[in-house]
Structure formats: structure tokens, C-alpha cells
Amino acid sequence: MNFKKSFKYLLKPRKVEKTFFNQFSGGKRWIFNWGLDQRKESWENEKKRISLFDQNNELVYLKKREDLAWLKNIHSQVLQQSLNDLDRAFVNFFNGLKKNIQIGYPKFKCKGEKDSFRYPQGVKVKEDKVWLPKIGWIKFKKTREVEGVIKQTTIIKERDNWYVVFSCEIEKEEPKVNIDPEKTLGIDLGLKYFANLAIGKENHFVTIENPKYLKKALKKLQFLSKELSKKNKGGKNRYKARKKLSNLHCYLKNLRLDFFHKLALMIVKSHDIIGVEKMNIKAMMRGLKTLSRAISDAAWGMFLSCLKNKALEYGKNLYEVSSFLESTRLCSNCGKKNEMKLGQSKYICECGQNIDRDLNAAINIKNLAVGASV
Ligand SMILES: [Zn+2]
């Protein structure tokens, strides 16, 4: 099983190396803007689309131009990566058009704005030094070991410092677990609460609410979306409203990620077997009817991928349980299926079971996970 992890370190470049960094990130920016300009021109004048393949080929000729001789100093992979980025920006933009999602047209990059460049390969690490092709060995502040295989290396400037970020792929052995019933947990994701947990042998019931600051932001999100829908199409006010909304989306996403990381860490650290319902099926079956549901679904997906990564990292067993098993209808005590009405908050069965509806679902999910792990 593989998972991805990034390792970021402060670089200690000498003056000459800083010059290289500036040159490389400048070259990356230049080629991005060149590529964007070429694509725009070609479309506006000839209604012709230029592909990544074409632009990569043209790179060879660009380097032969006398006025662009300086391009030769920059590693070709760095330049190609920049053209890849441009291509991805266009793919995202066109996909957005198809799906009716607002994704901006690729923009020209300005100097000083996210100075960075990246290598897909060829980078080596030895003790506290990193080898960057066409630049050389650079010292960095090694605060921890780099794990796994380096798949990509990014050099990035933040404020006045340069950092190196290794994006690694780590392989972890599938762990064998002696099941400790106390360390089992089932998660039922819901609308009323963000998650309902059934923990351990005694099925201790814990509900996780969205934090207050998230709730507030969600309310504001709903308000702003309504405002946006009232504005006239193409108007300046609509543009402003959309900008406000997208800023809030971004802010909310970061808040959520932070909350998810903490929650996932808490769950994974103290449990060995974790059950959760497969979300994609659930979402498909229900359909996206309202904004709040759409938001919840997106959030569940984000949380699940966060949880999966953490479980892999800590070597814990996470089981995605199929929702066709109808965790809501199944009695977690005797296994009988009972009809459940939408508003019904208690699960009552003729076997004597009488518990919270969400707890019943979470126990079913936990039991299935435990069953799958034996
Ligand atoms: Zn029962």
C-alpha cells in the first residue's frame, strides 16, 4: 500500500545559489506566460488550439534563439513542468465550462508571486544536502528524515526564505492486528451531526458536531449564494458577489481541512480497526438536492481521504463498508431488518433493542469492519 507525504525543509543557499533559484523561477514564469500568450493568440486569431505536445516541441527551438540564450541555463524539466502546469490550468478551465463550474481562465504570472520551480526527477539527497540538477548540492536544515521515494521536488520562496519540498511516496506493510475489541470504531457520517461514532465493546456513543466557527461560515455561505443568485448576469455586482463567495469557499475549505486533520488523527491514533461507509455510493443514491447536502457530501469526501491517509500512515485498518448493507435499517443486536421512517430518531426492534438511530448505524458499520478484518 502506498501513500503520499510531503517533507519541507528550509534551504541554506549561498548567494550564487540564490541567483540560480531566482533565474529558475523566473524562467519557469517566463515560459508559462509565453505559453499562455501563444495559446491565446492562436485562439483569438485562428480559432486554433495548441497542445502541450506542440509547446514542448517548440521549447527546443526557443532555446536556439539568440535573444533567449539564457533559457539554456535552466534545466529543461523545470521548463517542461511549467508547460504542464499551463496545460492543466487549461484542462481545468475547459472541464469547468462543461460542468458549469466557475474556474477562471489561466492568468499571466507576475514576478514575486509564488516564486517556485520543480523537478520531476534527478534530485538526490545526501545527509543534509540536496542535489538539484543544473544547480548543484545545496545545504538544508534537516529537521527530520525524508521517508519513501521522492516523486517530485519543489523549490519555493516564502517571504525571503527558500524551501525545498519533497513529495514522496511511502510504502507501508499491511499490518497484522490482534483485535482488541476496545480499539474498534464505527463511523456514521450524518447531516445532523458531522459524524456519529460507536466505540469499543460497549458501543460507547460519541457525536461529533461541526465546530461553531464552521457552522457560522456555512450560514454565511448560504447567505452569499442566495445574494449571488439575485444579481444580474454579467453585472459588476455579480462579479463582486462571486468573488466574495469564492473567498469564503477558500476560507471554509481551510477551516474544514484543519478540523478534519485533527479529528482523523484523534480517531486513528487510538483505534486499530475503523469502519466507515463508502461515500460515493451513498451520494449517488441520494442525489444532490440542496446546497447544504452538496456541501456535506464534498466535506465527507474530504474527511474520508484525510482519514484514509492517516490510517495508512499509522498502519491502522480502515474498512469501507458498502452502503447497500443498509446500516440504518439493520438491527445491530439481532440482524433483523426493520423499516425506518425518515424522522424516526430511535431504532426499536422486537428483540428489545432501543437505541439512537445513528448509534445503531455506527455499530453496524463497526461490526462489519471487525468482521472484514478477521
Ligand atoms: Zn433486533
Residues whose N, C-alpha, C, O or C-beta is under 5 A from the ligand:
A	BS01	ZN	C331 N333 C334 G335 K336 C349 E350 C351 Q353
